[in-house]
Amino acid sequence: LATVLIGVRHQLTHTLAHFLPVGTPGPLIPILIIIETISLFIRPIALGVRLTANLTAGHLLIQLISTAAFHIFFIMPTVSALTAILLLLLSVLELAVAVIQAYVFVLLVSLYLQESV
């Protein structure tokens, strides 16, 4: 959000040029400006929500399965051991998701910065 605001402050005409494509009909100009303004300010929020949801979902799944494995350890040790293997695989998957999310975050932030600067 800060990069958007700094881009608007330092390069107002360049930022406003992104709101309207060349050859836009006159009656559509106010509608497109409103839509593009909303889109400009919602992008960083959507990025944060998406990253938070993706990373939290994996942690929550691991927490729920590990709690269940802990509670059934004395009742069914074999199932608990198999669940521990599943948790190890989920941890590797969570690490892969974290790497992918970091890549997507850096890619999108660099695109937003290119648009603002």
CNS distance restraints for C-alpha pairs under 8 A (distance, minus, plus):
assign (resid   1 and name CA) (resid   5 and name CA) 6.33 0.50 0.50
assign (resid   1 and name CA) (resid  41 and name CA) 6.82 0.50 0.50
assign (resid   1 and name CA) (resid  44 and name CA) 5.90 0.50 0.50
assign (resid   2 and name CA) (resid   6 and name CA) 6.03 0.50 0.50
assign (resid   3 and name CA) (resid   7 and name CA) 5.93 0.50 0.50
assign (resid   3 and name CA) (resid 112 and name CA) 7.73 0.50 0.50
assign (resid   3 and name CA) (resid 113 and name CA) 6.52 0.50 0.50
assign (resid   3 and name CA) (resid 116 and name CA) 6.57 0.50 0.50
assign (resid   4 and name CA) (resid   8 and name CA) 6.18 0.50 0.50
assign (resid   4 and name CA) (resid  40 and name CA) 7.59 0.50 0.50
assign (resid   4 and name CA) (resid  41 and name CA) 7.64 0.50 0.50
assign (resid   4 and name CA) (resid 112 and name CA) 7.78 0.50 0.50
assign (resid   4 and name CA) (resid 113 and name CA) 7.90 0.50 0.50
assign (resid   4 and name CA) (resid 116 and name CA) 5.87 0.50 0.50
assign (resid   5 and name CA) (resid   9 and name CA) 6.15 0.50 0.50
assign (resid   6 and name CA) (resid  10 and name CA) 6.05 0.50 0.50
assign (resid   6 and name CA) (resid 116 and name CA) 7.67 0.50 0.50
assign (resid   7 and name CA) (resid  11 and name CA) 5.60 0.50 0.50
assign (resid   7 and name CA) (resid  12 and name CA) 7.12 0.50 0.50
assign (resid   7 and name CA) (resid  15 and name CA) 6.85 0.50 0.50
assign (resid   7 and name CA) (resid 116 and name CA) 4.53 0.50 0.50
assign (resid   7 and name CA) (resid 117 and name CA) 5.73 0.50 0.50
assign (resid   8 and name CA) (resid  12 and name CA) 4.77 0.50 0.50
assign (resid   8 and name CA) (resid  15 and name CA) 5.89 0.50 0.50
assign (resid   8 and name CA) (resid 116 and name CA) 7.32 0.50 0.50
assign (resid  11 and name CA) (resid  15 and name CA) 6.15 0.50 0.50
assign (resid  11 and name CA) (resid 116 and name CA) 7.94 0.50 0.50
assign (resid  11 and name CA) (resid 117 and name CA) 7.47 0.50 0.50
assign (resid  12 and name CA) (resid  16 and name CA) 6.04 0.50 0.50
assign (resid  13 and name CA) (resid  17 and name CA) 6.08 0.50 0.50
assign (resid  14 and name CA) (resid  18 and name CA) 7.01 0.50 0.50
assign (resid  15 and name CA) (resid  19 and name CA) 7.39 0.50 0.50
assign (resid  15 and name CA) (resid 115 and name CA) 7.77 0.50 0.50
assign (resid  15 and name CA) (resid 116 and name CA) 6.67 0.50 0.50
assign (resid  16 and name CA) (resid  20 and name CA) 7.59 0.50 0.50
assign (resid  17 and name CA) (resid  21 and name CA) 7.75 0.50 0.50
assign (resid  19 and name CA) (resid  32 and name CA) 6.89 0.50 0.50
assign (resid  19 and name CA) (resid  33 and name CA) 5.67 0.50 0.50
assign (resid  19 and name CA) (resid  36 and name CA) 5.62 0.50 0.50
assign (resid  19 and name CA) (resid  37 and name CA) 7.48 0.50 0.50
assign (resid  20 and name CA) (resid  24 and name CA) 6.68 0.50 0.50
assign (resid  20 and name CA) (resid  29 and name CA) 7.13 0.50 0.50
assign (resid  20 and name CA) (resid  32 and name CA) 6.81 0.50 0.50
assign (resid  20 and name CA) (resid  33 and name CA) 7.00 0.50 0.50
assign (resid  24 and name CA) (resid  28 and name CA) 6.85 0.50 0.50
assign (resid  24 and name CA) (resid  29 and name CA) 6.74 0.50 0.50
assign (resid  25 and name CA) (resid  29 and name CA) 6.77 0.50 0.50
assign (resid  27 and name CA) (resid  31 and name CA) 7.98 0.50 0.50
assign (resid  28 and name CA) (resid  32 and name CA) 6.07 0.50 0.50
assign (resid  29 and name CA) (resid  33 and name CA) 6.13 0.50 0.50
assign (resid  30 and name CA) (resid  34 and name CA) 6.33 0.50 0.50
assign (resid  31 and name CA) (resid  35 and name CA) 6.23 0.50 0.50
assign (resid  32 and name CA) (resid  36 and name CA) 5.93 0.50 0.50
assign (resid  33 and name CA) (resid  37 and name CA) 5.98 0.50 0.50
assign (resid  34 and name CA) (resid  38 and name CA) 6.25 0.50 0.50
assign (resid  35 and name CA) (resid  39 and name CA) 6.12 0.50 0.50
assign (resid  36 and name CA) (resid  40 and name CA) 5.96 0.50 0.50
assign (resid  37 and name CA) (resid  41 and name CA) 6.49 0.50 0.50
assign (resid  38 and name CA) (resid  42 and name CA) 6.06 0.50 0.50
assign (resid  39 and name CA) (resid  43 and name CA) 6.08 0.50 0.50
assign (resid  41 and name CA) (resid  45 and name CA) 7.45 0.50 0.50
assign (resid  42 and name CA) (resid  46 and name CA) 6.04 0.50 0.50
assign (resid  43 and name CA) (resid  47 and name CA) 6.16 0.50 0.50
assign (resid  44 and name CA) (resid  48 and name CA) 6.29 0.50 0.50
assign (resid  45 and name CA) (resid  49 and name CA) 6.20 0.50 0.50
assign (resid  46 and name CA) (resid  50 and name CA) 6.01 0.50 0.50
assign (resid  47 and name CA) (resid  51 and name CA) 6.20 0.50 0.50
assign (resid  47 and name CA) (resid 105 and name CA) 7.58 0.50 0.50
assign (resid  48 and name CA) (resid  52 and name CA) 6.06 0.50 0.50
assign (resid  49 and name CA) (resid  53 and name CA) 6.02 0.50 0.50
assign (resid  50 and name CA) (resid  54 and name CA) 6.15 0.50 0.50
assign (resid  51 and name CA) (resid  55 and name CA) 6.16 0.50 0.50
assign (resid  51 and name CA) (resid 101 and name CA) 6.67 0.50 0.50
assign (resid  51 and name CA) (resid 105 and name CA) 7.81 0.50 0.50
assign (resid  52 and name CA) (resid  56 and name CA) 5.85 0.50 0.50
assign (resid  53 and name CA) (resid  57 and name CA) 5.96 0.50 0.50
assign (resid  54 and name CA) (resid  58 and name CA) 6.87 0.50 0.50
assign (resid  54 and name CA) (resid  97 and name CA) 7.99 0.50 0.50
assign (resid  55 and name CA) (resid  59 and name CA) 6.62 0.50 0.50
assign (resid  55 and name CA) (resid  94 and name CA) 7.90 0.50 0.50
assign (resid  55 and name CA) (resid  97 and name CA) 7.55 0.50 0.50
assign (resid  55 and name CA) (resid  98 and name CA) 6.91 0.50 0.50
assign (resid  56 and name CA) (resid  60 and name CA) 5.99 0.50 0.50
assign (resid  57 and name CA) (resid  61 and name CA) 6.19 0.50 0.50
assign (resid  58 and name CA) (resid  62 and name CA) 6.26 0.50 0.50
assign (resid  58 and name CA) (resid  90 and name CA) 8.00 0.50 0.50
assign (resid  58 and name CA) (resid  94 and name CA) 6.04 0.50 0.50
assign (resid  59 and name CA) (resid  63 and name CA) 6.11 0.50 0.50
assign (resid  59 and name CA) (resid  94 and name CA) 7.74 0.50 0.50
assign (resid  60 and name CA) (resid  64 and name CA) 6.15 0.50 0.50
assign (resid  61 and name CA) (resid  65 and name CA) 6.21 0.50 0.50
assign (resid  62 and name CA) (resid  66 and name CA) 5.98 0.50 0.50
assign (resid  62 and name CA) (resid  87 and name CA) 6.51 0.50 0.50
assign (resid  62 and name CA) (resid  90 and name CA) 6.93 0.50 0.50
assign (resid  62 and name CA) (resid  91 and name CA) 7.53 0.50 0.50
assign (resid  63 and name CA) (resid  67 and name CA) 6.07 0.50 0.50
assign (resid  64 and name CA) (resid  68 and name CA) 6.30 0.50 0.50
assign (resid  65 and name CA) (resid  69 and name CA) 6.12 0.50 0.50
assign (resid  65 and name CA) (resid  83 and name CA) 7.48 0.50 0.50
assign (resid  65 and name CA) (resid  87 and name CA) 7.27 0.50 0.50
assign (resid  66 and name CA) (resid  70 and name CA) 6.06 0.50 0.50
assign (resid  66 and name CA) (resid  83 and name CA) 7.77 0.50 0.50
assign (resid  66 and name CA) (resid  84 and name CA) 7.50 0.50 0.50
assign (resid  66 and name CA) (resid  87 and name CA) 7.05 0.50 0.50
assign (resid  67 and name CA) (resid  71 and name CA) 6.31 0.50 0.50
assign (resid  68 and name CA) (resid  72 and name CA) 6.32 0.50 0.50
assign (resid  69 and name CA) (resid  73 and name CA) 5.99 0.50 0.50
assign (resid  69 and name CA) (resid  79 and name CA) 7.85 0.50 0.50
assign (resid  69 and name CA) (resid  80 and name CA) 4.98 0.50 0.50
assign (resid  69 and name CA) (resid  81 and name CA) 7.98 0.50 0.50
assign (resid  69 and name CA) (resid  83 and name CA) 6.16 0.50 0.50
assign (resid  69 and name CA) (resid  84 and name CA) 7.18 0.50 0.50
assign (resid  70 and name CA) (resid  80 and name CA) 7.29 0.50 0.50
assign (resid  72 and name CA) (resid  76 and name CA) 5.68 0.50 0.50
assign (resid  72 and name CA) (resid  77 and name CA) 7.08 0.50 0.50
assign (resid  72 and name CA) (resid  79 and name CA) 7.90 0.50 0.50
assign (resid  72 and name CA) (resid  80 and name CA) 6.30 0.50 0.50
assign (resid  73 and name CA) (resid  77 and name CA) 4.83 0.50 0.50
assign (resid  73 and name CA) (resid  79 and name CA) 7.85 0.50 0.50
assign (resid  73 and name CA) (resid  80 and name CA) 5.29 0.50 0.50
assign (resid  73 and name CA) (resid  81 and name CA) 7.99 0.50 0.50
assign (resid  76 and name CA) (resid  80 and name CA) 6.29 0.50 0.50
assign (resid  77 and name CA) (resid  81 and name CA) 6.11 0.50 0.50
assign (resid  78 and name CA) (resid  82 and name CA) 6.33 0.50 0.50
assign (resid  79 and name CA) (resid  83 and name CA) 6.09 0.50 0.50
assign (resid  80 and name CA) (resid  84 and name CA) 6.22 0.50 0.50
assign (resid  81 and name CA) (resid  85 and name CA) 6.54 0.50 0.50
assign (resid  82 and name CA) (resid  86 and name CA) 6.37 0.50 0.50
assign (resid  83 and name CA) (resid  87 and name CA) 6.13 0.50 0.50
assign (resid  84 and name CA) (resid  88 and name CA) 6.30 0.50 0.50
assign (resid  85 and name CA) (resid  89 and name CA) 6.40 0.50 0.50
assign (resid  86 and name CA) (resid  90 and name CA) 6.12 0.50 0.50
assign (resid  87 and name CA) (resid  91 and name CA) 6.06 0.50 0.50
assign (resid  88 and name CA) (resid  92 and name CA) 6.44 0.50 0.50
assign (resid  89 and name CA) (resid  93 and name CA) 6.24 0.50 0.50
assign (resid  90 and name CA) (resid  94 and name CA) 5.97 0.50 0.50
assign (resid  91 and name CA) (resid  95 and name CA) 6.18 0.50 0.50
assign (resid  92 and name CA) (resid  96 and name CA) 6.34 0.50 0.50
assign (resid  93 and name CA) (resid  97 and name CA) 6.18 0.50 0.50
assign (resid  94 and name CA) (resid  98 and name CA) 6.12 0.50 0.50
assign (resid  95 and name CA) (resid  99 and name CA) 6.34 0.50 0.50
assign (resid  96 and name CA) (resid 100 and name CA) 6.25 0.50 0.50
assign (resid  97 and name CA) (resid 101 and name CA) 5.98 0.50 0.50
assign (resid  98 and name CA) (resid 102 and name CA) 6.08 0.50 0.50
assign (resid  99 and name CA) (resid 103 and name CA) 6.26 0.50 0.50
assign (resid 100 and name CA) (resid 104 and name CA) 6.19 0.50 0.50
assign (resid 101 and name CA) (resid 105 and name CA) 5.98 0.50 0.50
assign (resid 102 and name CA) (resid 106 and name CA) 6.18 0.50 0.50
assign (resid 103 and name CA) (resid 107 and name CA) 6.08 0.50 0.50
assign (resid 104 and name CA) (resid 108 and name CA) 6.04 0.50 0.50
assign (resid 105 and name CA) (resid 109 and name CA) 6.02 0.50 0.50
assign (resid 106 and name CA) (resid 110 and name CA) 6.03 0.50 0.50
assign (resid 107 and name CA) (resid 111 and name CA) 6.29 0.50 0.50
assign (resid 108 and name CA) (resid 112 and name CA) 6.15 0.50 0.50
assign (resid 109 and name CA) (resid 113 and name CA) 6.07 0.50 0.50
assign (resid 110 and name CA) (resid 114 and name CA) 6.13 0.50 0.50
assign (resid 111 and name CA) (resid 115 and name CA) 6.31 0.50 0.50
assign (resid 112 and name CA) (resid 116 and name CA) 6.24 0.50 0.50
assign (resid 113 and name CA) (resid 117 and name CA) 5.89 0.50 0.50
